[in-house]
Amino acid sequence: MTLPFFEHPDDDGLQLPIAMAHRGFSAEGLENSMAAFRAAVELGFRYLETDVHTTADGVLLLFHDQTLDRVTDGRGRVADLPATDVAKARINGREPIPTFDELVTRLPGVRLNLDVKDWSSVHSTAAAIERHQVHQQVLVTSFSDRRRRAVLKLLSRPVASSAGVASSALFTLLGPVLPRPVFRRLMRRVLRDVHALQVPVRYGRVPVVTPGFIGRAHDLGLVVHVWTINDADEMHGLLQQGVDGIVTDRADLLRDVLIERGEWPEGHPPRPGS
């Protein structure tokens, strides 16, 4: 994979697995807060997974839910509220909801996996990427392929991108049954603007991440990131199978696993513009 977002070499130039902190790292329920993002970076993480929603007046927030109710002391739909009202809410009663602008300014150089959660965030996400010129530092994803592609069309330069649910499902279900040449031709069309498959180990009872799945992805030049893995043995097993990255709530645990495997980028924190 040649896009800068995926370049994660060790001192010898060999590609390391990508360790991605899911909504930052917090044992205190401070997901998607600056405290959680800083904690992950302080552990040595270069990659942060986060979500974006947009306020009624167009401010791009790093926040997972449609409403403030679950994780903050505020109430209401983010899309219906002005930024001044959202700014009063506190995650777990303690931390403000960060904006995209705050994160890229305070933690320059960190790479961001951006899950675009709603249609109102399409233009604001593209505008924020353009404003800060962080095309090389972001991966744009969404459960909706249409929404993801809408963001990509608004950008002046290419960015990394991962498949939505429908595309990932086609890849998963058709891979074992179609002849290889037919599958390759079809997936090259379906995944024409995709660089990564970010998937769970299984969808319900359907296994997703198998040696065959990983091999078919690599055959098409796609990387495989698996979410959300919080068990050390499972991390070891997936890395042994050859996955290219893991998304986790347990950044501390994944760091220990990668150190044990000799696959942690010791001494190389993110740098501005890196």
C-alpha positions as CSV (number, residue, x, y, z in Angstrom):
1,M,0.0,0.0,0.0
2,T,1.6,3.2,-1.2
3,L,-0.7,5.9,0.3
4,P,1.1,7.8,3.1
5,F,-1.6,7.0,5.7
6,F,-0.6,3.3,5.6
7,E,3.2,3.8,5.8
8,H,4.2,2.5,9.2
9,P,7.8,1.2,9.0
10,D,10.2,0.1,11.6
11,D,13.8,1.2,11.7
12,D,14.7,-1.3,8.9
13,G,11.9,-0.1,6.7
14,L,9.7,-3.1,7.2
15,Q,5.9,-2.5,7.5
16,L,4.6,-2.8,11.0
17,P,1.0,-3.7,11.9
18,I,-1.2,-0.6,12.4
19,A,-2.3,-0.3,16.0
20,M,-5.4,2.0,16.2
21,A,-6.9,3.3,19.4
22,H,-10.7,3.1,19.2
23,R,-12.1,6.5,20.2
24,G,-8.8,7.1,21.9
25,F,-7.9,5.3,25.1
26,S,-9.8,5.6,28.4
27,A,-10.6,3.2,31.2
28,E,-13.0,5.9,32.6
29,G,-15.5,6.1,29.8
30,L,-14.1,9.2,28.3
31,E,-14.4,8.0,24.7
32,N,-13.7,10.5,21.9
33,S,-12.3,13.1,24.4
34,M,-9.0,15.0,24.1
35,A,-8.0,13.2,27.3
36,A,-8.5,9.8,25.6
37,F,-6.8,10.9,22.5
38,R,-3.8,12.2,24.4
39,A,-3.6,9.0,26.5
40,A,-3.3,6.9,23.4
41,V,-0.6,9.2,21.9
42,E,1.3,9.1,25.2
43,L,1.3,5.3,24.9
44,G,3.0,5.7,21.6
45,F,0.0,5.3,19.3
46,R,0.2,7.0,15.9
47,Y,-3.3,6.1,14.8
48,L,-6.6,7.1,16.3
49,E,-10.0,5.9,15.3
50,T,-12.8,8.4,15.8
51,D,-16.2,9.4,14.6
52,V,-17.6,12.7,13.2
53,H,-20.9,14.4,13.6
54,T,-21.8,18.0,12.7
55,T,-23.7,20.6,14.7
56,A,-26.6,22.6,13.4
57,D,-24.2,25.5,12.6
58,G,-21.7,23.4,10.8
59,V,-19.0,22.6,13.4
60,L,-17.4,19.2,12.9
61,L,-17.2,17.2,16.2
62,L,-15.4,14.0,17.2
63,F,-18.4,12.1,18.6
64,H,-20.0,8.7,18.0
65,D,-23.7,9.0,18.8
66,Q,-26.5,11.0,17.1
67,T,-27.5,12.4,20.5
68,L,-25.6,13.6,23.6
69,D,-27.6,11.5,25.9
70,R,-25.6,8.3,26.3
71,V,-22.1,9.6,27.1
72,T,-22.5,13.1,28.2
73,D,-24.5,15.1,30.8
74,G,-26.3,16.9,27.9
75,R,-29.4,16.1,25.9
76,G,-30.5,16.3,22.3
77,R,-29.5,15.5,18.7
78,V,-26.1,16.9,17.8
79,A,-27.4,17.9,14.3
80,D,-30.2,20.0,15.9
81,L,-27.9,21.9,18.3
82,P,-25.6,24.9,17.8
83,A,-22.0,24.4,18.7
84,T,-22.3,26.7,21.7
85,D,-24.9,24.4,23.3
86,V,-22.9,21.2,22.5
87,A,-19.8,22.9,24.1
88,K,-21.6,22.9,27.4
89,A,-21.9,19.1,27.5
90,R,-19.3,17.0,29.3
91,I,-18.4,13.4,28.4
92,N,-19.0,11.3,31.5
93,G,-19.6,14.6,33.3
94,R,-16.0,15.7,32.9
95,E,-14.6,16.3,29.4
96,P,-15.9,18.6,26.6
97,I,-16.6,17.1,23.2
98,P,-13.6,18.0,21.0
99,T,-13.8,19.5,17.5
100,F,-11.9,18.2,14.5
101,D,-10.0,21.5,14.5
102,E,-8.9,21.1,18.1
103,L,-7.6,17.6,17.6
104,V,-5.5,18.2,14.5
105,T,-4.1,21.4,16.1
106,R,-3.3,20.0,19.5
107,L,-2.0,16.6,18.2
108,P,-0.4,17.4,14.9
109,G,0.9,14.5,12.9
110,V,-1.5,11.9,14.4
111,R,-3.3,9.8,11.7
112,L,-7.0,9.7,12.0
113,N,-9.5,7.1,10.9
114,L,-12.7,9.1,10.4
115,D,-16.0,7.4,10.5
116,V,-18.5,9.8,8.9
117,K,-21.7,9.1,10.8
118,D,-24.4,11.2,9.0
119,W,-25.1,13.0,5.7
120,S,-24.8,16.4,7.3
121,S,-21.1,15.6,8.0
122,V,-20.2,15.0,4.4
123,H,-19.4,18.6,3.5
124,S,-18.0,19.5,6.9
125,T,-15.6,16.6,6.9
126,A,-14.3,17.4,3.4
127,A,-14.0,21.1,4.3
128,A,-12.1,20.3,7.5
129,I,-9.6,18.0,5.6
130,E,-9.1,20.8,3.0
131,R,-8.8,23.5,5.6
132,H,-6.0,21.7,7.5
133,Q,-4.5,20.0,4.4
134,V,-4.3,16.7,6.3
135,H,-5.1,14.5,3.3
136,Q,-2.1,12.2,4.0
137,Q,-3.1,11.8,7.7
138,V,-6.7,10.7,7.3
139,L,-8.7,7.6,6.2
140,V,-12.3,8.3,5.4
141,T,-14.8,5.6,6.1
142,S,-18.5,5.1,6.8
143,F,-21.0,2.2,7.0
144,S,-22.5,3.9,4.0
145,D,-20.5,3.6,0.8
146,R,-22.5,6.4,-0.8
147,R,-21.8,8.7,2.1
148,R,-18.1,7.8,2.0
149,R,-17.8,8.4,-1.7
150,A,-19.6,11.7,-1.3
151,V,-16.8,12.9,0.9
152,L,-14.1,11.7,-1.5
153,K,-15.7,13.6,-4.4
154,L,-15.3,16.9,-2.5
155,L,-11.6,16.5,-1.8
156,S,-8.9,18.1,-4.0
157,R,-6.5,15.3,-3.3
158,P,-6.8,11.5,-2.8
159,V,-7.1,10.2,0.7
160,A,-7.2,6.6,2.1
161,S,-10.6,5.1,2.3
162,S,-12.2,1.8,3.5
163,A,-15.2,0.0,2.3
164,G,-18.7,0.3,3.7
165,V,-20.9,-2.5,5.0
166,A,-22.4,-3.4,1.6
167,S,-19.1,-3.6,-0.2
168,S,-17.5,-5.6,2.6
169,A,-20.4,-8.0,2.7
170,L,-20.1,-8.6,-1.0
171,F,-16.3,-9.3,-0.6
172,T,-16.9,-11.6,2.3
173,L,-19.8,-13.7,0.8
174,L,-18.7,-13.9,-2.8
175,G,-15.0,-14.5,-2.2
176,P,-15.3,-18.2,-1.4
177,V,-17.8,-19.0,-4.1
178,L,-16.9,-17.1,-7.3
179,P,-14.0,-18.2,-9.6
180,R,-11.0,-16.1,-8.8
181,P,-10.8,-14.2,-12.1
182,V,-14.5,-13.3,-11.9
183,F,-14.2,-12.3,-8.3
184,R,-11.2,-10.1,-9.0
185,R,-12.9,-8.3,-11.9
186,L,-16.0,-7.7,-9.9
187,M,-14.3,-6.5,-6.8
188,R,-12.1,-4.1,-8.7
189,R,-15.2,-2.4,-9.9
190,V,-17.0,-2.5,-6.5
191,L,-13.9,-1.4,-4.6
192,R,-12.5,1.0,-7.1
193,D,-11.9,3.8,-4.6
194,V,-11.2,1.5,-1.6
195,H,-7.8,0.8,0.0
196,A,-8.8,-1.0,3.2
197,L,-11.3,-3.5,4.5
198,Q,-12.1,-2.7,8.1
199,V,-14.2,-5.5,9.4
200,P,-15.1,-7.5,12.6
201,V,-14.0,-11.0,13.0
202,R,-17.5,-12.1,12.2
203,Y,-20.9,-10.7,11.3
204,G,-23.3,-12.7,13.5
205,R,-22.6,-16.3,12.7
206,V,-20.8,-15.6,9.5
207,P,-17.0,-15.7,9.8
208,V,-15.3,-12.8,8.1
209,V,-11.6,-12.7,8.9
210,T,-10.2,-16.0,7.7
211,P,-7.0,-16.9,5.9
212,G,-8.9,-16.9,2.6
213,F,-10.4,-13.4,3.3
214,I,-7.0,-12.0,4.1
215,G,-5.4,-13.6,1.1
216,R,-8.1,-12.3,-1.3
217,A,-7.7,-8.8,0.1
218,H,-4.0,-8.8,-0.3
219,D,-4.3,-10.2,-3.8
220,L,-6.2,-7.0,-4.7
221,G,-3.8,-4.7,-2.9
222,L,-6.1,-4.1,0.0
223,V,-5.2,-4.0,3.7
224,V,-7.2,-5.6,6.4
225,H,-8.0,-3.9,9.7
226,V,-10.0,-5.8,12.3
227,W,-12.3,-4.2,14.9
228,T,-12.8,-4.0,17.9
229,I,-10.4,-6.5,19.5
230,N,-9.8,-6.3,23.2
231,D,-8.3,-9.8,24.0
232,A,-4.6,-10.4,23.9
233,D,-4.8,-14.0,22.6
234,E,-7.2,-12.9,19.8
235,M,-4.8,-10.1,18.9
236,H,-1.9,-12.6,18.7
237,G,-4.0,-14.9,16.5
238,L,-5.1,-12.2,14.1
239,L,-1.6,-10.9,13.7
240,Q,-0.3,-14.4,13.1
241,Q,-2.9,-14.8,10.3
242,G,-1.5,-11.7,8.7
243,V,-4.0,-8.9,9.3
244,D,-2.5,-5.4,8.7
245,G,-4.0,-3.6,11.6
246,I,-6.1,-3.9,14.8
247,V,-8.6,-1.4,16.3
248,T,-8.9,-1.7,20.0
249,D,-10.4,-0.2,23.2
250,R,-7.5,-1.7,25.1
251,A,-4.6,0.4,23.6
252,D,-2.4,-0.6,26.6
253,L,-3.0,-4.3,25.9
254,L,-2.4,-4.1,22.1
255,R,0.8,-2.1,22.8
256,D,2.0,-4.9,25.1
257,V,1.2,-7.6,22.5
258,L,3.1,-5.7,19.7
259,I,6.1,-5.1,22.0
260,E,6.1,-8.8,22.8
261,R,6.1,-9.6,19.1
262,G,8.8,-7.0,18.3
263,E,6.3,-5.0,16.2
264,W,6.0,-1.8,18.1
265,P,7.6,1.4,16.8
266,E,9.7,2.2,19.8
267,G,11.1,5.8,20.1
268,H,9.1,7.2,17.1
269,P,6.2,9.4,18.2
270,P,4.0,11.1,15.6
271,R,5.6,14.2,14.1
272,P,3.9,17.3,12.7
273,G,3.0,16.6,9.0
274,S,4.2,13.0,9.3
